[in-house]
């Protein structure tokens, strides 16, 4: 984990422009528009370590630019990358991701499209108490949990640079 922290620090501070993170993850120095972002696989990722409601976190991402949103984790590889990136901020980080079933109970979507990849922890999603929004939990190896209204968590924004 220390190696990953050093690599992310080097990339974010412009000391390294391209590097390989353990697990075959490649990062490059982000463009000037987002100096605190990490680029991976055609997207920019930005971790904001200020706790907010799901709705406020979503608005924070949208205010960065029209095509920025809470992170959409659409593959095992992307989940592993996001988990490793977040681990550099501490092992107890539990930020919001963009997965929700708020529009239709049990129909999980990333924004306006149906989710096909999931990394739920055992017993999740349990849908208790109107749990429509999701966090990624580093304490449990990047597993996902649906959580009740009223939670305040950090934010992970994503901006796709081009179609995958």
N, C-alpha and C positions, 0 to 999 in steps of 0.2 A: 504494500500500500504506500510505503514511503516513496518507492520509485515512481508510482503513478502521480503522487503529489508533486514530485520534483518535475516530472515531464509536463504536467499541466501548467505549473508555475512558469516553466521555460517558454512554453507556447504562448501563454497568456501575456507574458511580459516581453514578447518579441525577441527573446534570446534564441529560440529555435523556431524555424519556420515549418518544418515537417519532422514528424517523429513517429515511431511505432510504439504503441502501448501494448504491454503484455496481453496476449489473447488475440493478436493480429488486428488490433484496432489502430487505425491511422488517423492522426489529427494534423491539421495544418493551422497556421496562424490565421485567425479570423480577419475579415476585411475591416477597414477603418470604421465602418458603420456600427460595429459592435465589438469594442475593444475588450470586453470581458466575456466573450463567447468562446466556445470551443466548436470547431467544425468537425463533423464526421459524416461520411457517406451522403453528402449532398445537403446537409442541414446544419444550421447554427443552433447551438444549445446554450442557454443562459440560465444559471442558477441564481435565484434571488433569495437570500437567507433572512427574509423578513416574513414573519407569519401573518397570513391574511386568510380571509374566508375564501372558499372556492370561487365565488363570484368575483371578488376583488382581484384574486390572482389571475383569473381569466381576463379581466379588464386591463390589468397591468401588462400582460403579454400583448393584447390587442393595441394598446397605446404605443407600443414600440414601433409597430408598423401594421398595416392592414392584413398582411399575410403571416403574422406571427400569432401563435396560439399556445395554450398549455401543451406540453409535449404529447405527441401521439406515438406510442411505443407499438410498432407494428410487426416486430419480429423478435425472436429469441436473441439474436445478435444485438439488436438495438437495446433491448432490455439489459443485456450484459454491459453494453457500453455506458448507458445512463447510470447503472448501478456503480460501475467503477469510477465514473466521473464524479458522482455524488459522494462516494467514499472519501474523496480528497477533502470534503468539508466536514467529515466526522461520521462515525459509525452509527449515530442515532438520528440521522436526517430522515424525515418522512414527508417529502413534498407531494403536492398535488400533481397528478397527471391528467390529461384531457379526456379520460374515459368517463362516461356518464350514462345512466339510464333514466335521467330526469324527464325526458320527453315521453317515454313509454317503459314502464316497469319491466325489467328483465331483458330489454332490448338495448344492449350496450353499444354505444357509438363513440367515434372520434369525431367530434363536430357533427357534420352532416352525413358521414358514411359509417356503415356498419362495421364494427370491430370483428376481426377474424382471429387475431392472436390474443391470448390471455395468459397471465402468469399469476393466477389466484393462489393464495395460501389455502391450506386445508380448511374446509368449512366456509370458504368465501366464494362468491358473494353471498352474504346471508340476508341482505335486504331488510334488516331490522330497522325500525324507527326512521323510515324514509331515507335510508342510506343510498343516495343516488350518485355520489361522487367518490373518487378513488384516489388513494395515496399509494406510493411505492415505499416499502419499508425496508431500510437497509439492515435493521436488526435481524430480519428474517430473509436475508439474501436476495433482496429485490422482489419479494413476493408482493402481491397487490391485495388491498383491503378496501371494501366499501365502508364508508364512515358516515355517521349521522350529521345532520345540520349542526352548526355551531362550532365545528372544529376550525382551528386556525393553523395553517401549515405554511412552510416555505413554498416557493414557486419554481418550476422548471418550464421555461418558454422554449419554443422551437420555431425556427423559420426555415422552410425548405428553400434551398437556393435554386433548385431545378427539379424536374420530375425524375423520380427514381426508376 
